[in-house]
Amino acid sequence: MRSVIVVACALACGACVQETVRFEGKPGQQSLVRDGRPALISEKKTSLVMIRPAARQVAAGGRPVFVVGLHNLTRKPLEFRVREVAVTQVAGTASVPMKVLTYEDLVQEEKTKQAVAAVLVGAAAGLNAVAAADDGYGYSWRTTNGRTYETVSYSSVRARTAQRRAMRKNEKMIDAAIAQGQKNLTILERDVLKDNTLLPGEWYGGTLHLAPPARSESAVAAKTYTIALTVGQDRHEIGVVQSGQQ
């Protein structure tokens, strides 16, 4: 029992840790603040990258998400491919790759969540229907000569009313689940960084989603990683330090 309590407390403490992100500027890069959040501009010969965290804080063990802007400084098209984005965490003397979640990864994940949600909603709808069917029955008890007798009655009107009420509730619940799923997919389509050809002088941007960095021994110890973005022939390496306080 004691070990279970210790684990539960550790999980609770981990959940209350919020981490913040800052950037380590390198030559050719400028650190700045945008809307109260740290940001960084990296300028190369043919392209410019601006990056900032999507949220002011990241939950410990959660996925870091960044807003990335790419700018073509040339008079010819430049190619950007998400598969060429490389993220590497520095853990002691070792370098550990961090997965970049592509638009396709996130869409598949959302569809899986929707499939699970559909099962749960279906189960809830079934329970509502069963409960409505039972609403037609009424029970009463009377005691005669020290003995208790139960009387069961059934009202078809009450049963139909309960079933109509359950049907409306189920329809709202199902419609809400479908609408939320469609909204989530629309947000992914609109916001997530994808492959793109940047035309001369064009800006392009979106959100970059990363797998959580590996945990350190201390819940508040800093995690350091590098995000490398390739635009045309330019490689922008951006140093990130993610740390938290309880």
C-alpha positions as CSV (number, residue, x, y, z in Angstrom):
1,M,0.0,0.0,0.0
2,R,2.8,2.4,0.9
3,S,4.4,2.0,-2.6
4,V,1.1,2.7,-4.3
5,I,0.8,5.9,-2.3
6,V,4.3,6.9,-3.2
7,V,3.7,6.4,-6.9
8,A,0.4,8.3,-6.7
9,C,2.1,11.2,-5.0
10,A,4.9,11.2,-7.6
11,L,2.3,11.3,-10.4
12,A,0.4,14.1,-8.8
13,C,3.6,16.1,-8.3
14,G,4.6,15.5,-11.9
15,A,1.3,16.7,-13.2
16,C,1.7,20.0,-11.3
17,V,5.1,20.8,-12.9
18,Q,4.8,23.4,-15.7
19,E,7.8,24.0,-17.9
20,T,8.9,27.1,-19.8
21,V,10.9,27.3,-23.0
22,R,13.7,29.7,-23.9
23,F,16.1,29.8,-26.9
24,E,19.9,29.9,-27.0
25,G,20.9,32.3,-29.7
26,K,23.8,31.5,-32.0
27,P,25.7,33.7,-34.5
28,G,23.2,35.0,-37.1
29,Q,20.3,34.6,-34.6
30,Q,18.5,37.2,-32.6
31,S,16.6,36.5,-29.4
32,L,13.5,38.7,-28.7
33,V,10.1,38.7,-27.0
34,R,6.8,38.5,-28.9
35,D,3.6,39.0,-26.9
36,G,5.3,38.1,-23.7
37,R,6.8,34.9,-25.0
38,P,10.4,34.2,-25.9
39,A,11.1,34.1,-29.7
40,L,14.1,33.8,-32.0
41,I,14.9,34.9,-35.5
42,S,17.5,32.9,-37.5
43,E,18.7,34.5,-40.7
44,K,20.8,32.8,-43.3
45,K,21.8,33.7,-46.8
46,T,18.6,32.8,-48.6
47,S,16.0,32.4,-45.8
48,L,14.8,33.6,-42.5
49,V,13.1,31.6,-39.7
50,M,11.1,33.0,-36.8
51,I,10.1,30.6,-33.9
52,R,8.3,30.9,-30.6
53,P,6.5,28.5,-28.3
54,A,2.8,28.1,-29.0
55,A,1.9,28.2,-25.3
56,R,3.4,30.1,-22.4
57,Q,4.0,26.9,-20.6
58,V,4.3,23.2,-21.3
59,A,3.1,20.5,-18.9
60,A,5.9,18.2,-17.8
61,G,5.9,15.2,-20.0
62,G,3.7,17.0,-22.6
63,R,4.5,17.7,-26.2
64,P,6.3,21.0,-27.0
65,V,4.6,22.9,-29.8
66,F,6.2,25.8,-31.6
67,V,4.9,28.4,-34.0
68,V,7.3,28.6,-36.9
69,G,7.5,31.3,-39.7
70,L,9.6,30.8,-42.8
71,H,10.6,33.6,-45.2
72,N,12.1,33.3,-48.6
73,L,14.7,36.1,-49.1
74,T,15.5,35.2,-52.7
75,R,14.0,35.7,-56.1
76,K,13.6,32.0,-56.7
77,P,11.4,29.3,-55.0
78,L,12.8,27.5,-52.0
79,E,11.6,24.0,-50.8
80,F,10.7,23.2,-47.2
81,R,10.0,19.5,-46.2
82,V,8.8,18.5,-42.8
83,R,10.6,15.2,-43.0
84,E,13.9,17.2,-43.1
85,V,13.2,18.8,-39.7
86,A,15.5,17.1,-37.2
87,V,15.3,17.5,-33.4
88,T,18.0,16.2,-31.1
89,Q,18.0,16.2,-27.4
90,V,21.3,16.4,-25.5
91,A,21.2,14.1,-22.5
92,G,24.6,14.1,-20.8
93,T,27.1,13.1,-23.4
94,A,24.5,11.3,-25.5
95,S,22.3,12.7,-28.3
96,V,18.7,11.4,-28.5
97,P,16.5,12.1,-31.5
98,M,13.0,13.5,-30.7
99,K,10.2,12.6,-33.1
100,V,8.6,15.4,-35.2
101,L,4.9,14.7,-35.5
102,T,3.8,15.4,-39.1
103,Y,0.3,16.5,-40.1
104,E,-0.4,13.0,-41.2
105,D,0.6,11.6,-37.8
106,L,-1.6,14.1,-36.0
107,V,-4.6,13.4,-38.3
108,Q,-4.2,9.7,-37.7
109,E,-4.0,10.2,-33.9
110,E,-7.1,12.4,-34.0
111,K,-9.0,9.8,-36.0
112,T,-8.0,7.1,-33.5
113,K,-9.3,9.3,-30.7
114,Q,-12.6,9.8,-32.5
115,A,-13.0,6.1,-33.0
116,V,-12.5,5.5,-29.2
117,A,-14.9,8.4,-28.5
118,A,-17.5,6.9,-30.8
119,V,-17.4,3.6,-28.9
120,L,-17.7,5.4,-25.5
121,V,-20.6,7.6,-26.9
122,G,-22.3,4.5,-28.2
123,A,-22.1,2.8,-24.9
124,A,-23.4,5.9,-23.1
125,A,-26.3,6.1,-25.6
126,G,-27.1,2.4,-25.0
127,L,-27.2,3.0,-21.2
128,N,-29.5,5.9,-21.7
129,A,-31.9,3.8,-23.8
130,V,-31.9,1.0,-21.2
131,A,-32.6,3.5,-18.4
132,A,-35.4,5.1,-20.5
133,A,-37.1,1.7,-21.0
134,D,-37.0,1.1,-17.3
135,D,-38.7,4.4,-16.6
136,G,-42.0,3.0,-17.7
137,Y,-42.1,0.7,-14.6
138,G,-43.4,1.9,-11.2
139,Y,-43.0,0.1,-7.9
140,S,-44.9,0.3,-4.7
141,W,-44.9,-1.6,-1.4
142,R,-47.5,-2.3,1.2
143,T,-47.3,-4.1,4.5
144,T,-50.2,-6.3,5.6
145,N,-50.1,-8.5,8.7
146,G,-46.4,-7.9,9.1
147,R,-45.6,-9.0,5.5
148,T,-44.5,-6.6,2.8
149,Y,-45.9,-6.9,-0.7
150,E,-44.4,-5.3,-3.9
151,T,-46.7,-4.1,-6.7
152,V,-45.2,-3.5,-10.2
153,S,-47.1,-1.2,-12.6
154,Y,-46.2,-0.1,-16.1
155,S,-47.1,3.1,-17.9
156,S,-46.6,3.1,-21.7
157,V,-47.0,6.9,-21.7
158,R,-44.2,7.4,-19.2
159,A,-42.0,4.9,-21.1
160,R,-42.5,6.7,-24.4
161,T,-41.8,10.1,-22.8
162,A,-38.6,8.8,-21.3
163,Q,-37.5,7.2,-24.5
164,R,-38.1,10.4,-26.5
165,R,-36.1,12.3,-23.9
166,A,-33.2,9.8,-24.1
167,M,-33.3,9.9,-27.9
168,R,-32.9,13.7,-27.9
169,K,-30.1,13.5,-25.3
170,N,-28.3,10.8,-27.4
171,E,-28.7,12.8,-30.6
172,K,-27.1,15.9,-28.9
173,M,-24.3,13.8,-27.5
174,I,-23.5,12.2,-30.8
175,D,-23.8,15.5,-32.7
176,A,-21.4,17.2,-30.2
177,A,-18.9,14.4,-30.6
178,I,-19.0,14.6,-34.4
179,A,-18.7,18.4,-34.4
180,Q,-15.8,18.4,-32.0
181,G,-14.0,15.8,-34.1
182,Q,-14.5,17.9,-37.3
183,K,-13.4,21.0,-35.5
184,N,-10.1,19.3,-34.4
185,L,-9.4,18.1,-37.9
186,T,-10.1,21.6,-39.3
187,I,-7.6,23.1,-36.7
188,L,-4.9,20.6,-37.8
189,E,-5.5,21.4,-41.5
190,R,-5.3,25.1,-40.8
191,D,-2.5,25.3,-38.3
192,V,0.1,22.5,-38.7
193,L,3.3,23.0,-40.6
194,K,3.4,21.0,-43.8
195,D,5.6,20.6,-46.9
196,N,5.6,23.8,-48.9
197,T,7.3,25.6,-51.8
198,L,8.1,29.2,-50.7
199,L,7.8,31.5,-53.6
200,P,10.1,34.5,-53.9
201,G,9.6,36.9,-50.9
202,E,6.8,34.6,-49.5
203,W,6.2,33.9,-45.8
204,Y,4.8,30.5,-44.7
205,G,4.2,29.2,-41.2
206,G,2.4,26.8,-38.9
207,T,2.7,24.8,-35.7
208,L,5.5,22.3,-35.2
209,H,4.6,19.4,-32.8
210,L,7.4,17.4,-31.1
211,A,7.4,14.3,-29.0
212,P,8.1,15.0,-25.3
213,P,11.8,15.2,-24.5
214,A,13.2,12.4,-22.4
215,R,12.7,12.9,-18.7
216,S,15.6,13.6,-16.4
217,E,16.1,12.4,-12.9
218,S,14.8,15.6,-11.4
219,A,11.3,16.8,-12.4
220,V,12.5,20.4,-12.7
221,A,15.9,19.7,-14.4
222,A,16.4,21.5,-17.7
223,K,16.1,19.6,-20.9
224,T,18.2,20.8,-23.8
225,Y,17.5,20.1,-27.5
226,T,18.2,21.5,-31.0
227,I,15.6,22.0,-33.7
228,A,17.2,22.0,-37.2
229,L,15.0,23.4,-40.0
230,T,16.1,23.2,-43.6
231,V,14.8,25.8,-46.0
232,G,16.3,25.5,-49.5
233,Q,20.0,25.0,-48.9
234,D,19.9,26.8,-45.5
235,R,20.0,24.9,-42.3
236,H,18.8,26.8,-39.2
237,E,19.8,25.2,-35.9
238,I,17.8,26.5,-32.9
239,G,18.9,25.7,-29.4
240,V,16.0,25.2,-26.9
241,V,16.2,24.9,-23.1
242,Q,13.0,23.6,-21.5
243,S,12.9,23.8,-17.7
244,G,10.3,24.0,-15.0
245,Q,9.5,24.8,-11.4
246,Q,7.0,23.3,-9.0
